[in-house]
Amino acid sequence: MALYPLVRPLAFALDAERAHALAIAALKRRRPAAPPPPDPALAMRVAELSFPNPVGLAAGFDKNAEVFRQMLGLGFGFVEVGTLTPRPQPGNPRPRLFRLVEDRGVINRLGFNNRGQAEAATRLAGGAGGLVGVNIGANKDSEDRIADYAAGVRAMTGVADYLTVNISSPNTPGLRALQDAGALDALLEAVIEARGAGPPVFLKLAPDLVPADIDAIARVAIDRRVDALIVANTTVSRPILKSPQRDEAGGLSGAPLGPLALARLRDFAKATGGTLPLIAAGGIASGADALARIRAGASLVQLYTAMVYEGPGLARRINRELKLLLAREGFARLEEAIGVERS
C-alpha cells in the first residue's frame, strides 16, 4: 500500500479497464487480512446492522464478488459488490472506462458488465467475516425489469447482509425511468415482497434529480419502508472539466461529482426529515469529505473513484482523519455529528 505512488504511473499507462482487471487479479492472490474491529468512536448501527466504521467500498469495484474479503481487510467497514444482474451480460462496447486525471475523476459507460448472480452467490455463500452488501440490477435486454429486481432479491437474499436496488445507473437505457414515483412504487412493492424476512433493502439514487423527483422518491421510499437511501450514483451532467476525456459519454464520478452529490444528500435529508438513514457516495476522498457528508445527514459513506488516485490504503486514512476531526469538533462518537448541519 505504501508503494502505490510508485505503482500508480505503471497502472495509469494501461487502459483503465485493463488496469482494474489486473488489480482484481492481484488482490485475489493476496491472503485476506482480518476485517477491522469496531471502533467505539466510529462504529454505527444502521438498519439493524452493526458497522465497525462508516467507510464503505461502493459497488463497481468488485463487480463479481471476487475480492470482498481482501477489501474488508484493507479497512473498509463494509463492502458492496456488484452490480449483479440475473443473467451474465458483457456490458457496453469497449473502450468504456476513462480516467480524468486532471480532474481526479472517472467516466464509465460499463453497462452492468458482470458474470451473473448465480456465480457470485456461490462465492458469497462462504461468508466474509464482515458486512457485505449486494447491489442488484436488471439485464439490459430484460422484458420485465421489475421482475429482474425481484429475482435478484430472491437469488441474493441468503448471501447478502443488505441488498441495494440500483435504478440510477445512466448506462442502461431507460433504467432511470424506474425513479418515477409510480414505477418506483411498483418496483419497491415487488422487491419488498420478494425479500420477505430477508436482509435490509437500500435504494441507490441518481444525483441528476429535480426537487419534485426528490420529494416523490422520499415519500415512496418511506411508505414502502426502504431501510436506507444511497445518495448518489454517477452523473450525466458535466461541470467544467480539464481532462481530454471530458466529453466521453457515461456517468461521471470522483472529485467533480462531489458538490452535486453533497447537494442531493442535503436535499434528501430535508425531504426525509431524518426518518430514513442516508449513505453518502460521490467525491469522497478524505476525512473532511466524509465529515461534511455526516454533518449533512449521512450515517455512512462509500467511495471507489478516489481509491484509483489515492491507493488501497484510503479507507484506513479516511477513518483516521475522521476520528481526529470528530474529536477536534467535540464529538465523542460519530453518531453525534449526523445531521448537525441541519440543527
URTA-V130356 format. One record per residue. NEAR is the number of other C-alpha atoms within 10 Angstrom. Layout:
NEAR / NEAR
This chain:
12 / 9 / 8 / 15 / 12 / 10 / 12 / 15 / 10 / 11 / 17 / 15 / 9 / 12 / 14 / 19 / 17 / 12 / 17 / 17 / 12 / 14 / 13 / 17 / 13 / 11 / 17 / 15 / 10 / 12 / 10 / 17 / 13 / 15 / 21 / 19 / 13 / 14 / 16 / 12 / 18 / 22 / 20 / 22 / 14 / 18 / 16 / 10 / 13 / 16 / 23 / 23 / 26 / 28 / 30 / 27 / 27 / 25 / 23 / 19 / 25 / 20 / 23 / 23 / 25 / 18 / 24 / 31 / 27 / 22 / 23 / 25 / 18 / 20 / 26 / 30 / 33 / 29 / 28 / 26 / 28 / 27 / 28 / 32 / 24 / 24 / 17 / 16 / 17 / 11 / 17 / 15 / 9 / 9 / 12 / 18 / 20 / 20 / 25 / 21 / 15 / 12 / 15 / 20 / 23 / 25 / 24 / 21 / 23 / 23 / 21 / 26 / 21 / 24 / 19 / 22 / 24 / 16 / 15 / 21 / 20 / 12 / 16 / 21 / 12 / 9 / 13 / 19 / 13 / 21 / 23 / 25 / 27 / 32 / 28 / 29 / 29 / 27 / 24 / 20 / 10 / 12 / 10 / 10 / 17 / 21 / 17 / 21 / 25 / 24 / 22 / 28 / 31 / 16 / 18 / 28 / 23 / 15 / 22 / 24 / 20 / 23 / 27 / 26 / 25 / 25 / 24 / 25 / 25 / 23 / 21 / 21 / 11 / 12 / 18 / 18 / 13 / 19 / 21 / 14 / 20 / 13 / 13 / 21 / 19 / 14 / 23 / 24 / 18 / 17 / 25 / 18 / 14 / 19 / 22 / 11 / 9 / 19 / 21 / 22 / 26 / 25 / 22 / 23 / 23 / 21 / 24 / 19 / 14 / 10 / 12 / 9 / 14 / 22 / 17 / 16 / 23 / 23 / 16 / 19 / 22 / 14 / 12 / 17 / 16 / 20 / 22 / 22 / 25 / 25 / 28 / 28 / 26 / 28 / 24 / 19 / 13 / 12 / 13 / 9 / 15 / 12 / 14 / 11 / 15 / 20 / 10 / 14 / 16 / 23 / 21 / 28 / 29 / 26 / 18 / 21 / 26 / 17 / 13 / 19 / 26 / 25 / 16 / 22 / 26 / 21 / 21 / 25 / 22 / 18 / 18 / 19 / 12 / 14 / 13 / 23 / 20 / 29 / 26 / 32 / 31 / 30 / 27 / 29 / 23 / 19 / 23 / 15 / 18 / 27 / 24 / 19 / 28 / 26 / 20 / 26 / 29 / 31 / 25 / 30 / 26 / 27 / 25 / 22 / 25 / 21 / 17 / 21 / 19 / 18 / 17 / 17 / 15 / 24 / 28 / 18 / 16 / 23 / 22 / 14 / 16 / 23 / 20 / 14 / 15 / 20 / 13 / 10 / 9 / 11 / 15 / 15 / 17 / 23 / 19 / 14 / 22 / 22 / 20 / 12 / 13 / 12 / 7
